[in-house]
Amino acid sequence: MSETPAVPAPVARFVAAINAADTDAFVAVFADDGFVEDWGTMYAGPAAVRRWAGSDAIGAGAQMTILSASTEGEVTTTRFDWRSRVFTGQSAGIFTLRGDEIVGFVIPSGH
């Protein structure tokens, strides 16, 4: 069994919150001005991040596994496996951090 790649603490909390179906912990890992951009659709601010978690992640029974990760400065680029009722497969995910919070999580279109 392969080892989970090392990621910064906020990214690890993001994944743990999804896998534990903990919406409050998921929203809490984001900065107040944080956002999710999923294939070009923007979800900015806590209420919108919560809405995305409810429709596309936790509310869809998502499970996330980081397959690879690299960090440069405040940006962590990942490849992850995602299993849910909305989408199942591998994708890229780009996390932008500020201290111990996520400012942005981007799933680029076509990935």
Phi and psi in radians as a Rosetta constraint file:
Dihedral C 1 N 2 CA 2 C 2 CIRCULARHARMONIC -1.419 0.35
Dihedral N 2 CA 2 C 2 N 3 CIRCULARHARMONIC 2.709 0.35
Dihedral C 2 N 3 CA 3 C 3 CIRCULARHARMONIC -1.393 0.35
Dihedral N 3 CA 3 C 3 N 4 CIRCULARHARMONIC 2.544 0.35
Dihedral C 3 N 4 CA 4 C 4 CIRCULARHARMONIC -1.239 0.35
Dihedral N 4 CA 4 C 4 N 5 CIRCULARHARMONIC 2.287 0.35
Dihedral C 4 N 5 CA 5 C 5 CIRCULARHARMONIC -1.077 0.35
Dihedral N 5 CA 5 C 5 N 6 CIRCULARHARMONIC 2.562 0.35
Dihedral C 5 N 6 CA 6 C 6 CIRCULARHARMONIC -1.228 0.35
Dihedral N 6 CA 6 C 6 N 7 CIRCULARHARMONIC 2.343 0.35
Dihedral C 6 N 7 CA 7 C 7 CIRCULARHARMONIC -2.351 0.35
Dihedral N 7 CA 7 C 7 N 8 CIRCULARHARMONIC 2.745 0.35
Dihedral C 7 N 8 CA 8 C 8 CIRCULARHARMONIC -1.045 0.35
Dihedral N 8 CA 8 C 8 N 9 CIRCULARHARMONIC 2.701 0.35
Dihedral C 8 N 9 CA 9 C 9 CIRCULARHARMONIC -0.912 0.35
Dihedral N 9 CA 9 C 9 N 10 CIRCULARHARMONIC -0.765 0.35
Dihedral C 9 N 10 CA 10 C 10 CIRCULARHARMONIC -1.089 0.35
Dihedral N 10 CA 10 C 10 N 11 CIRCULARHARMONIC -0.616 0.35
Dihedral C 10 N 11 CA 11 C 11 CIRCULARHARMONIC -1.192 0.35
Dihedral N 11 CA 11 C 11 N 12 CIRCULARHARMONIC -0.729 0.35
Dihedral C 11 N 12 CA 12 C 12 CIRCULARHARMONIC -1.074 0.35
Dihedral N 12 CA 12 C 12 N 13 CIRCULARHARMONIC -0.705 0.35
Dihedral C 12 N 13 CA 13 C 13 CIRCULARHARMONIC -1.174 0.35
Dihedral N 13 CA 13 C 13 N 14 CIRCULARHARMONIC -0.642 0.35
Dihedral C 13 N 14 CA 14 C 14 CIRCULARHARMONIC -1.004 0.35
Dihedral N 14 CA 14 C 14 N 15 CIRCULARHARMONIC -0.907 0.35
Dihedral C 14 N 15 CA 15 C 15 CIRCULARHARMONIC -1.114 0.35
Dihedral N 15 CA 15 C 15 N 16 CIRCULARHARMONIC -0.782 0.35
Dihedral C 15 N 16 CA 16 C 16 CIRCULARHARMONIC -1.072 0.35
Dihedral N 16 CA 16 C 16 N 17 CIRCULARHARMONIC -0.698 0.35
Dihedral C 16 N 17 CA 17 C 17 CIRCULARHARMONIC -1.134 0.35
Dihedral N 17 CA 17 C 17 N 18 CIRCULARHARMONIC -0.731 0.35
Dihedral C 17 N 18 CA 18 C 18 CIRCULARHARMONIC -1.084 0.35
Dihedral N 18 CA 18 C 18 N 19 CIRCULARHARMONIC -0.875 0.35
Dihedral C 18 N 19 CA 19 C 19 CIRCULARHARMONIC -1.165 0.35
Dihedral N 19 CA 19 C 19 N 20 CIRCULARHARMONIC -0.431 0.35
Dihedral C 19 N 20 CA 20 C 20 CIRCULARHARMONIC -1.628 0.35
Dihedral N 20 CA 20 C 20 N 21 CIRCULARHARMONIC 0.004 0.35
Dihedral C 20 N 21 CA 21 C 21 CIRCULARHARMONIC 0.989 0.35
Dihedral N 21 CA 21 C 21 N 22 CIRCULARHARMONIC 0.747 0.35
Dihedral C 21 N 22 CA 22 C 22 CIRCULARHARMONIC -1.909 0.35
Dihedral N 22 CA 22 C 22 N 23 CIRCULARHARMONIC 1.564 0.35
Dihedral C 22 N 23 CA 23 C 23 CIRCULARHARMONIC -1.091 0.35
Dihedral N 23 CA 23 C 23 N 24 CIRCULARHARMONIC -0.708 0.35
Dihedral C 23 N 24 CA 24 C 24 CIRCULARHARMONIC -1.081 0.35
Dihedral N 24 CA 24 C 24 N 25 CIRCULARHARMONIC -0.764 0.35
Dihedral C 24 N 25 CA 25 C 25 CIRCULARHARMONIC -1.148 0.35
Dihedral N 25 CA 25 C 25 N 26 CIRCULARHARMONIC -0.627 0.35
Dihedral C 25 N 26 CA 26 C 26 CIRCULARHARMONIC -1.082 0.35
Dihedral N 26 CA 26 C 26 N 27 CIRCULARHARMONIC -0.898 0.35
Dihedral C 26 N 27 CA 27 C 27 CIRCULARHARMONIC -1.115 0.35
Dihedral N 27 CA 27 C 27 N 28 CIRCULARHARMONIC -0.645 0.35
Dihedral C 27 N 28 CA 28 C 28 CIRCULARHARMONIC -1.136 0.35
Dihedral N 28 CA 28 C 28 N 29 CIRCULARHARMONIC -0.413 0.35
Dihedral C 28 N 29 CA 29 C 29 CIRCULARHARMONIC -1.316 0.35
Dihedral N 29 CA 29 C 29 N 30 CIRCULARHARMONIC -0.253 0.35
Dihedral C 29 N 30 CA 30 C 30 CIRCULARHARMONIC -1.568 0.35
Dihedral N 30 CA 30 C 30 N 31 CIRCULARHARMONIC 2.533 0.35
Dihedral C 30 N 31 CA 31 C 31 CIRCULARHARMONIC -1.136 0.35
Dihedral N 31 CA 31 C 31 N 32 CIRCULARHARMONIC 2.786 0.35
Dihedral C 31 N 32 CA 32 C 32 CIRCULARHARMONIC -1.002 0.35
Dihedral N 32 CA 32 C 32 N 33 CIRCULARHARMONIC -0.534 0.35
Dihedral C 32 N 33 CA 33 C 33 CIRCULARHARMONIC -1.726 0.35
Dihedral N 33 CA 33 C 33 N 34 CIRCULARHARMONIC 0.327 0.35
Dihedral C 33 N 34 CA 34 C 34 CIRCULARHARMONIC -1.282 0.35
Dihedral N 34 CA 34 C 34 N 35 CIRCULARHARMONIC 2.830 0.35
Dihedral C 34 N 35 CA 35 C 35 CIRCULARHARMONIC -2.617 0.35
Dihedral N 35 CA 35 C 35 N 36 CIRCULARHARMONIC 2.782 0.35
Dihedral C 35 N 36 CA 36 C 36 CIRCULARHARMONIC -2.041 0.35
Dihedral N 36 CA 36 C 36 N 37 CIRCULARHARMONIC 2.299 0.35
Dihedral C 36 N 37 CA 37 C 37 CIRCULARHARMONIC -2.086 0.35
Dihedral N 37 CA 37 C 37 N 38 CIRCULARHARMONIC 1.956 0.35
Dihedral C 37 N 38 CA 38 C 38 CIRCULARHARMONIC -1.984 0.35
Dihedral N 38 CA 38 C 38 N 39 CIRCULARHARMONIC 1.828 0.35
Dihedral C 38 N 39 CA 39 C 39 CIRCULARHARMONIC 0.910 0.35
Dihedral N 39 CA 39 C 39 N 40 CIRCULARHARMONIC 0.759 0.35
Dihedral C 39 N 40 CA 40 C 40 CIRCULARHARMONIC 1.577 0.35
Dihedral N 40 CA 40 C 40 N 41 CIRCULARHARMONIC -0.171 0.35
Dihedral C 40 N 41 CA 41 C 41 CIRCULARHARMONIC -1.620 0.35
Dihedral N 41 CA 41 C 41 N 42 CIRCULARHARMONIC 2.185 0.35
Dihedral C 41 N 42 CA 42 C 42 CIRCULARHARMONIC -1.696 0.35
Dihedral N 42 CA 42 C 42 N 43 CIRCULARHARMONIC 2.360 0.35
Dihedral C 42 N 43 CA 43 C 43 CIRCULARHARMONIC -2.187 0.35
Dihedral N 43 CA 43 C 43 N 44 CIRCULARHARMONIC 1.680 0.35
Dihedral C 43 N 44 CA 44 C 44 CIRCULARHARMONIC -1.881 0.35
Dihedral N 44 CA 44 C 44 N 45 CIRCULARHARMONIC 2.344 0.35
Dihedral C 44 N 45 CA 45 C 45 CIRCULARHARMONIC 1.616 0.35
Dihedral N 45 CA 45 C 45 N 46 CIRCULARHARMONIC 2.812 0.35
Dihedral C 45 N 46 CA 46 C 46 CIRCULARHARMONIC -0.992 0.35
Dihedral N 46 CA 46 C 46 N 47 CIRCULARHARMONIC -0.742 0.35
Dihedral C 46 N 47 CA 47 C 47 CIRCULARHARMONIC -1.145 0.35
Dihedral N 47 CA 47 C 47 N 48 CIRCULARHARMONIC -0.707 0.35
Dihedral C 47 N 48 CA 48 C 48 CIRCULARHARMONIC -1.243 0.35
Dihedral N 48 CA 48 C 48 N 49 CIRCULARHARMONIC -0.683 0.35
Dihedral C 48 N 49 CA 49 C 49 CIRCULARHARMONIC -1.076 0.35
Dihedral N 49 CA 49 C 49 N 50 CIRCULARHARMONIC -0.738 0.35
Dihedral C 49 N 50 CA 50 C 50 CIRCULARHARMONIC -1.084 0.35
Dihedral N 50 CA 50 C 50 N 51 CIRCULARHARMONIC -0.716 0.35
Dihedral C 50 N 51 CA 51 C 51 CIRCULARHARMONIC -1.089 0.35
Dihedral N 51 CA 51 C 51 N 52 CIRCULARHARMONIC -0.773 0.35
Dihedral C 51 N 52 CA 52 C 52 CIRCULARHARMONIC -1.075 0.35
Dihedral N 52 CA 52 C 52 N 53 CIRCULARHARMONIC -0.759 0.35
Dihedral C 52 N 53 CA 53 C 53 CIRCULARHARMONIC -1.035 0.35
Dihedral N 53 CA 53 C 53 N 54 CIRCULARHARMONIC -0.666 0.35
Dihedral C 53 N 54 CA 54 C 54 CIRCULARHARMONIC -1.275 0.35
Dihedral N 54 CA 54 C 54 N 55 CIRCULARHARMONIC -0.582 0.35
Dihedral C 54 N 55 CA 55 C 55 CIRCULARHARMONIC -1.646 0.35
Dihedral N 55 CA 55 C 55 N 56 CIRCULARHARMONIC -0.650 0.35
Dihedral C 55 N 56 CA 56 C 56 CIRCULARHARMONIC -1.997 0.35
Dihedral N 56 CA 56 C 56 N 57 CIRCULARHARMONIC -0.245 0.35
Dihedral C 56 N 57 CA 57 C 57 CIRCULARHARMONIC -2.155 0.35
Dihedral N 57 CA 57 C 57 N 58 CIRCULARHARMONIC -1.660 0.35
Dihedral C 57 N 58 CA 58 C 58 CIRCULARHARMONIC -1.054 0.35
Dihedral N 58 CA 58 C 58 N 59 CIRCULARHARMONIC -0.762 0.35
Dihedral C 58 N 59 CA 59 C 59 CIRCULARHARMONIC -1.165 0.35
Dihedral N 59 CA 59 C 59 N 60 CIRCULARHARMONIC -0.295 0.35
Dihedral C 59 N 60 CA 60 C 60 CIRCULARHARMONIC -1.758 0.35
Dihedral N 60 CA 60 C 60 N 61 CIRCULARHARMONIC 0.184 0.35
Dihedral C 60 N 61 CA 61 C 61 CIRCULARHARMONIC 1.243 0.35
Dihedral N 61 CA 61 C 61 N 62 CIRCULARHARMONIC 0.530 0.35
Dihedral C 61 N 62 CA 62 C 62 CIRCULARHARMONIC -1.165 0.35
Dihedral N 62 CA 62 C 62 N 63 CIRCULARHARMONIC 2.544 0.35
Dihedral C 62 N 63 CA 63 C 63 CIRCULARHARMONIC -2.276 0.35
Dihedral N 63 CA 63 C 63 N 64 CIRCULARHARMONIC 2.305 0.35
Dihedral C 63 N 64 CA 64 C 64 CIRCULARHARMONIC -2.170 0.35
Dihedral N 64 CA 64 C 64 N 65 CIRCULARHARMONIC 2.353 0.35
Dihedral C 64 N 65 CA 65 C 65 CIRCULARHARMONIC -2.251 0.35
Dihedral N 65 CA 65 C 65 N 66 CIRCULARHARMONIC 2.147 0.35
Dihedral C 65 N 66 CA 66 C 66 CIRCULARHARMONIC -1.319 0.35
Dihedral N 66 CA 66 C 66 N 67 CIRCULARHARMONIC 2.172 0.35
Dihedral C 66 N 67 CA 67 C 67 CIRCULARHARMONIC -1.664 0.35
Dihedral N 67 CA 67 C 67 N 68 CIRCULARHARMONIC -0.652 0.35
Dihedral C 67 N 68 CA 68 C 68 CIRCULARHARMONIC -2.662 0.35
Dihedral N 68 CA 68 C 68 N 69 CIRCULARHARMONIC 2.702 0.35
Dihedral C 68 N 69 CA 69 C 69 CIRCULARHARMONIC -2.711 0.35
Dihedral N 69 CA 69 C 69 N 70 CIRCULARHARMONIC 2.489 0.35
Dihedral C 69 N 70 CA 70 C 70 CIRCULARHARMONIC -2.433 0.35
Dihedral N 70 CA 70 C 70 N 71 CIRCULARHARMONIC 2.483 0.35
Dihedral C 70 N 71 CA 71 C 71 CIRCULARHARMONIC -2.165 0.35
Dihedral N 71 CA 71 C 71 N 72 CIRCULARHARMONIC 2.275 0.35
Dihedral C 71 N 72 CA 72 C 72 CIRCULARHARMONIC -2.255 0.35
Dihedral N 72 CA 72 C 72 N 73 CIRCULARHARMONIC 1.985 0.35
Dihedral C 72 N 73 CA 73 C 73 CIRCULARHARMONIC 1.068 0.35
Dihedral N 73 CA 73 C 73 N 74 CIRCULARHARMONIC -2.147 0.35
Dihedral C 73 N 74 CA 74 C 74 CIRCULARHARMONIC -1.710 0.35
Dihedral N 74 CA 74 C 74 N 75 CIRCULARHARMONIC 0.184 0.35
Dihedral C 74 N 75 CA 75 C 75 CIRCULARHARMONIC -2.016 0.35
Dihedral N 75 CA 75 C 75 N 76 CIRCULARHARMONIC 2.191 0.35
Dihedral C 75 N 76 CA 76 C 76 CIRCULARHARMONIC -2.013 0.35
Dihedral N 76 CA 76 C 76 N 77 CIRCULARHARMONIC 2.136 0.35
Dihedral C 76 N 77 CA 77 C 77 CIRCULARHARMONIC -1.815 0.35
Dihedral N 77 CA 77 C 77 N 78 CIRCULARHARMONIC 2.253 0.35
Dihedral C 77 N 78 CA 78 C 78 CIRCULARHARMONIC -2.209 0.35
Dihedral N 78 CA 78 C 78 N 79 CIRCULARHARMONIC 2.810 0.35
Dihedral C 78 N 79 CA 79 C 79 CIRCULARHARMONIC -2.088 0.35
Dihedral N 79 CA 79 C 79 N 80 CIRCULARHARMONIC 2.260 0.35
Dihedral C 79 N 80 CA 80 C 80 CIRCULARHARMONIC -2.386 0.35
Dihedral N 80 CA 80 C 80 N 81 CIRCULARHARMONIC 2.746 0.35
Dihedral C 80 N 81 CA 81 C 81 CIRCULARHARMONIC -1.771 0.35
Dihedral N 81 CA 81 C 81 N 82 CIRCULARHARMONIC 2.378 0.35
Dihedral C 81 N 82 CA 82 C 82 CIRCULARHARMONIC -2.292 0.35
Dihedral N 82 CA 82 C 82 N 83 CIRCULARHARMONIC 2.279 0.35
Dihedral C 82 N 83 CA 83 C 83 CIRCULARHARMONIC -2.208 0.35
Dihedral N 83 CA 83 C 83 N 84 CIRCULARHARMONIC 2.093 0.35
Dihedral C 83 N 84 CA 84 C 84 CIRCULARHARMONIC -2.778 0.35
Dihedral N 84 CA 84 C 84 N 85 CIRCULARHARMONIC 3.099 0.35
Dihedral C 84 N 85 CA 85 C 85 CIRCULARHARMONIC -1.329 0.35
Dihedral N 85 CA 85 C 85 N 86 CIRCULARHARMONIC -0.219 0.35
Dihedral C 85 N 86 CA 86 C 86 CIRCULARHARMONIC -1.691 0.35
Dihedral N 86 CA 86 C 86 N 87 CIRCULARHARMONIC -0.743 0.35
Dihedral C 86 N 87 CA 87 C 87 CIRCULARHARMONIC -2.626 0.35
Dihedral N 87 CA 87 C 87 N 88 CIRCULARHARMONIC 2.434 0.35
Dihedral C 87 N 88 CA 88 C 88 CIRCULARHARMONIC -2.340 0.35
Dihedral N 88 CA 88 C 88 N 89 CIRCULARHARMONIC 2.217 0.35
Dihedral C 88 N 89 CA 89 C 89 CIRCULARHARMONIC 2.647 0.35
Dihedral N 89 CA 89 C 89 N 90 CIRCULARHARMONIC -2.977 0.35
Dihedral C 89 N 90 CA 90 C 90 CIRCULARHARMONIC -1.724 0.35
Dihedral N 90 CA 90 C 90 N 91 CIRCULARHARMONIC 2.641 0.35
Dihedral C 90 N 91 CA 91 C 91 CIRCULARHARMONIC -2.688 0.35
Dihedral N 91 CA 91 C 91 N 92 CIRCULARHARMONIC 2.890 0.35
Dihedral C 91 N 92 CA 92 C 92 CIRCULARHARMONIC -1.612 0.35
Dihedral N 92 CA 92 C 92 N 93 CIRCULARHARMONIC 2.602 0.35
Dihedral C 92 N 93 CA 93 C 93 CIRCULARHARMONIC -2.489 0.35
Dihedral N 93 CA 93 C 93 N 94 CIRCULARHARMONIC 2.265 0.35
Dihedral C 93 N 94 CA 94 C 94 CIRCULARHARMONIC -2.034 0.35
Dihedral N 94 CA 94 C 94 N 95 CIRCULARHARMONIC 2.080 0.35
Dihedral C 94 N 95 CA 95 C 95 CIRCULARHARMONIC -1.826 0.35
Dihedral N 95 CA 95 C 95 N 96 CIRCULARHARMONIC 2.267 0.35
Dihedral C 95 N 96 CA 96 C 96 CIRCULARHARMONIC -1.927 0.35
Dihedral N 96 CA 96 C 96 N 97 CIRCULARHARMONIC 2.205 0.35
Dihedral C 96 N 97 CA 97 C 97 CIRCULARHARMONIC -1.914 0.35
Dihedral N 97 CA 97 C 97 N 98 CIRCULARHARMONIC 2.706 0.35
Dihedral C 97 N 98 CA 98 C 98 CIRCULARHARMONIC -2.385 0.35
Dihedral N 98 CA 98 C 98 N 99 CIRCULARHARMONIC 1.834 0.35
Dihedral C 98 N 99 CA 99 C 99 CIRCULARHARMONIC 1.088 0.35
Dihedral N 99 CA 99 C 99 N 100 CIRCULARHARMONIC -2.152 0.35
Dihedral C 99 N 100 CA 100 C 100 CIRCULARHARMONIC -1.761 0.35
Dihedral N 100 CA 100 C 100 N 101 CIRCULARHARMONIC 0.379 0.35
Dihedral C 100 N 101 CA 101 C 101 CIRCULARHARMONIC -2.253 0.35
Dihedral N 101 CA 101 C 101 N 102 CIRCULARHARMONIC 2.775 0.35
Dihedral C 101 N 102 CA 102 C 102 CIRCULARHARMONIC -1.637 0.35
Dihedral N 102 CA 102 C 102 N 103 CIRCULARHARMONIC 2.216 0.35
Dihedral C 102 N 103 CA 103 C 103 CIRCULARHARMONIC -1.568 0.35
Dihedral N 103 CA 103 C 103 N 104 CIRCULARHARMONIC -0.685 0.35
Dihedral C 103 N 104 CA 104 C 104 CIRCULARHARMONIC -2.607 0.35
Dihedral N 104 CA 104 C 104 N 105 CIRCULARHARMONIC 2.485 0.35
Dihedral C 104 N 105 CA 105 C 105 CIRCULARHARMONIC -2.199 0.35
Dihedral N 105 CA 105 C 105 N 106 CIRCULARHARMONIC 2.052 0.35
Dihedral C 105 N 106 CA 106 C 106 CIRCULARHARMONIC -2.065 0.35
Dihedral N 106 CA 106 C 106 N 107 CIRCULARHARMONIC 2.217 0.35
Dihedral C 106 N 107 CA 107 C 107 CIRCULARHARMONIC -1.853 0.35
Dihedral N 107 CA 107 C 107 N 108 CIRCULARHARMONIC 1.804 0.35
Dihedral C 107 N 108 CA 108 C 108 CIRCULARHARMONIC -1.141 0.35
Dihedral N 108 CA 108 C 108 N 109 CIRCULARHARMONIC 2.542 0.35
Dihedral C 108 N 109 CA 109 C 109 CIRCULARHARMONIC -1.107 0.35
Dihedral N 109 CA 109 C 109 N 110 CIRCULARHARMONIC 2.533 0.35
Dihedral C 109 N 110 CA 110 C 110 CIRCULARHARMONIC 1.400 0.35
Dihedral N 110 CA 110 C 110 N 111 CIRCULARHARMONIC 0.149 0.35
